[in-house]
């Protein structure tokens, strides 16, 4: 190295050291302030939670079985299979512990509580290659009886009309639609 390069090297080294010496306390102070502010807010949060009104603590019990909505808390469901990009298949049982005909089949998530019965979507197959293939059924909980109404081969169906002695279902499979009227 020549003399000029050595002078530049020492000058830049002194400038770099001076910048480090000046900025280090600033960076260290910022770090300590950040830790201090975090600690202060944590302490404030703990203090405020002590002043919160007493709330009932609930014990959460993990169970695979969940109460099925729209069934007057009569049925419980457990996920059997989730079809990729499709619906979920459930096992059903009565919440009161009575052995039921429902335990032999798999059902979809569409449930409608009617006056004397519960409208269910019974799956005829759980293999995704054989779907959709559903029987729309009425479950009579008093008699523990499952009555098949009609077979529908699409996921998109709904109960469109309830008459005295018949039910109307509308369906749409993405290409065509239709309506099925079933006598009770």
C-alpha positions in Angstrom: 0.0 0.0 0.0 1.3 3.4 -0.7 1.2 6.3 1.7 -1.9 7.8 0.3 -3.9 4.6 0.7 -2.6 4.1 4.2 -3.8 7.6 5.2 -7.2 7.0 3.6 -7.5 3.6 5.4 -6.7 5.2 8.8 -9.1 8.1 8.1 -12.0 5.8 7.2 -11.2 3.6 10.2 -11.4 6.6 12.5 -14.6 7.9 10.9 -16.1 4.4 11.2 -15.1 4.0 14.8 -16.4 7.5 15.6 -19.8 6.6 14.0 -19.9 3.4 16.0 -19.1 5.1 19.2 -21.7 7.8 18.7 -24.5 5.5 17.4 -24.0 2.6 19.9 -25.4 4.5 22.9 -28.4 5.6 20.8 -29.0 2.0 19.6 -28.6 0.6 23.1 -30.9 3.2 24.6 -33.5 2.4 21.9 -33.3 -1.3 22.8 -33.6 -0.6 26.5 -36.5 1.7 25.9 -38.3 -0.9 23.8 -37.9 -3.5 26.5 -39.0 -1.0 29.2 -42.1 0.0 27.2 -43.0 -3.6 26.6 -42.6 -4.4 30.3 -44.7 -1.4 31.3 -47.6 -2.3 29.0 -47.4 -5.9 30.2 -47.6 -4.8 33.8 -50.5 -2.4 33.0 -52.3 -5.3 31.3 -51.9 -7.5 34.3 -53.2 -4.7 36.6 -56.3 -4.1 34.4 -57.2 -7.8 34.3 -57.3 -7.8 38.1 -59.9 -5.1 38.1 -62.1 -6.9 35.5 -65.4 -8.1 36.9 -65.4 -11.7 37.9 -66.3 -14.0 35.1 -67.4 -17.6 35.3 -64.6 -19.9 34.3 -65.8 -22.7 32.1 -64.1 -26.0 31.9 -63.8 -27.0 28.3 -64.1 -30.7 27.7 -62.8 -31.9 24.4 -65.2 -34.3 22.7 -65.6 -35.4 19.2 -69.4 -35.3 19.5 -71.1 -31.9 19.2 -74.8 -31.0 19.5 -76.3 -30.8 16.1 -78.1 -27.4 15.5 -81.7 -27.3 14.6 -82.6 -30.6 16.4 -83.8 -29.3 19.7 -80.6 -30.7 21.3 -81.8 -34.2 20.5 -78.9 -35.3 18.2 -75.1 -35.2 18.4 -72.8 -35.3 15.4 -69.2 -36.4 14.9 -67.2 -35.8 11.7 -66.6 -39.0 9.9 -65.1 -37.8 6.7 -64.4 -34.4 5.0 -64.7 -34.6 1.2 -62.0 -32.3 -0.4 -63.7 -29.2 -1.8 -67.0 -30.7 -0.7 -69.3 -31.4 2.2 -68.6 -33.1 5.4 -70.0 -36.5 6.4 -71.2 -37.1 10.0 -72.1 -39.9 12.3 -75.2 -39.2 14.3 -76.4 -40.4 17.6 -79.1 -39.4 20.1 -78.0 -37.2 22.9 -80.1 -39.0 25.4 -78.1 -42.2 25.0 -80.9 -44.3 23.5 -79.5 -46.7 20.9 -80.8 -45.5 17.5 -81.1 -46.6 13.9 -79.0 -43.4 13.1 -75.8 -45.1 14.3 -75.8 -47.4 11.2 -75.6 -44.6 8.6 -73.7 -41.5 7.7 -75.4 -38.1 7.2 -74.7 -34.7 5.7 -74.8 -31.4 7.5 -78.2 -30.4 6.1 -80.7 -30.9 9.0 -84.2 -29.4 9.4 -86.3 -29.9 12.4 -90.0 -30.3 11.4 -93.1 -30.8 13.5 -92.9 -34.6 14.1 -89.7 -35.5 12.4 -86.2 -34.3 11.5 -85.2 -34.0 7.8 -81.8 -35.5 7.2 -79.5 -36.2 4.3 -78.4 -39.8 4.4 -75.3 -40.6 2.5 -75.4 -43.9 0.5 -71.6 -43.8 -0.1 -68.7 -42.1 1.5 -66.2 -42.7 -1.3 -65.7 -39.4 -3.2 -65.9 -41.2 -6.6 -69.4 -42.4 -5.9 -70.7 -39.0 -4.6 -73.1 -37.3 -4.7 -75.6 -40.0 -3.9 -78.0 -39.0 -1.0 -81.3 -40.2 0.3 -83.4 -37.5 1.8 -85.0 -39.0 4.9 -87.3 -38.2 7.7 -86.2 -39.4 11.2 -89.0 -39.9 13.6 -87.4 -39.7 17.1 -90.4 -41.0 19.0 -90.4 -44.2 17.0 -86.7 -44.2 16.2 -87.6 -44.8 12.6 -85.9 -43.5 9.4 -88.1 -43.1 6.3 -86.5 -42.5 3.0 -88.3 -40.0 0.8 -86.2 -39.6 -2.4 -82.8 -40.0 -3.8 -80.9 -36.9 -5.0 -77.6 -37.0 -7.0 -76.3 -33.5 -6.2 -74.9 -31.5 -3.3 -77.1 -28.4 -3.9 -80.6 -29.1 -2.8 -83.1 -27.6 -0.4 -86.6 -28.0 0.9 -88.6 -25.5 -1.1 -92.2 -26.1 0.1 -94.0 -27.9 2.9 -97.6 -28.8 2.3 -100.0 -30.9 4.4 -99.1 -34.3 3.0 -96.1 -33.5 0.7 -92.7 -31.9 0.6 -91.1 -30.3 -2.4 -87.3 -30.3 -2.9 -85.4 -28.2 -5.5 -82.0 -29.3 -6.7 -79.3 -27.9 -9.0 -76.2 -29.9 -10.1 -74.3 -27.1 -11.8 -75.8 -27.8 -15.3 -79.4 -28.5 -14.7 -81.9 -28.2 -12.0 -85.2 -29.8 -11.0 -87.9 -30.2 -8.5 -89.1 -33.4 -6.7 -92.4 -33.5 -4.9 -92.7 -36.3 -2.3 -95.8 -37.5 -0.6 -95.6 -38.2 3.1 
